[in-house]
Amino acid sequence: MFGLSMSELLVIGVVFVLFLKPEDLPKLARVMGKIYHQLNSAYRQLIRDLNSLS
């Protein structure tokens, strides 16, 4: 992904979290959870649609 390995992305993520204020961490986790849920739902819908074509 963009020429970055998984370990490099992990390091970038850890550095990003370290620069956040502690009171912002729950909000970040909530937003990331919502994004994950939306992406997962879209993926499942895509799979259902593709399976219904065959």
Secondary structure per residue as TSV (DSSP state, phi and psi in degrees):
chain	resnum	aa	ss	phi	psi
A	1	M	-	360.0	110.1
A	2	F	T	57.9	25.1
A	3	G	T	75.7	15.2
A	4	L	-	-110.4	138.6
A	5	S	-	-82.8	168.6
A	6	M	H	-62.8	-37.5
A	7	S	H	-67.3	-35.8
A	8	E	H	-66.8	-40.5
A	9	L	H	-64.2	-37.1
A	10	L	H	-64.3	-43.6
A	11	V	H	-63.2	-43.1
A	12	I	H	-61.5	-42.1
A	13	G	H	-63.4	-42.4
A	14	V	H	-65.3	-43.2
A	15	V	H	-63.4	-40.9
A	16	F	H	-60.3	-45.5
A	17	V	H	-66.5	-34.8
A	18	L	H	-64.6	-28.4
A	19	F	T	-86.7	-5.6
A	20	L	S	-82.1	153.3
A	21	K	-	-74.4	146.3
A	22	P	G	-57.6	-32.7
A	23	E	G	-73.2	-14.1
A	24	D	G	-87.0	-14.1
A	25	L	H	-62.2	-43.6
A	26	P	H	-62.1	-38.5
A	27	K	H	-64.7	-43.0
A	28	L	H	-60.9	-44.5
A	29	A	H	-62.8	-40.1
A	30	R	H	-64.3	-45.5
A	31	V	H	-64.5	-43.9
A	32	M	H	-64.0	-37.4
A	33	G	H	-63.6	-41.5
A	34	K	H	-65.1	-42.6
A	35	I	H	-62.4	-44.1
A	36	Y	H	-60.3	-44.4
A	37	H	H	-62.4	-43.2
A	38	Q	H	-65.2	-42.9
A	39	L	H	-65.5	-40.8
A	40	N	H	-65.5	-41.1
A	41	S	H	-64.2	-42.5
A	42	A	H	-63.7	-40.2
A	43	Y	H	-63.6	-45.9
A	44	R	H	-63.1	-39.1
A	45	Q	H	-64.9	-40.9
A	46	L	H	-60.9	-45.0
A	47	I	H	-62.5	-42.9
A	48	R	H	-61.1	-43.9
A	49	D	H	-64.4	-41.9
A	50	L	H	-66.1	-37.7
A	51	N	H	-68.7	-32.0
A	52	S	H	-73.7	-19.3
A	53	L	H	-72.1	-28.0
A	54	S	-	-94.7	360.0
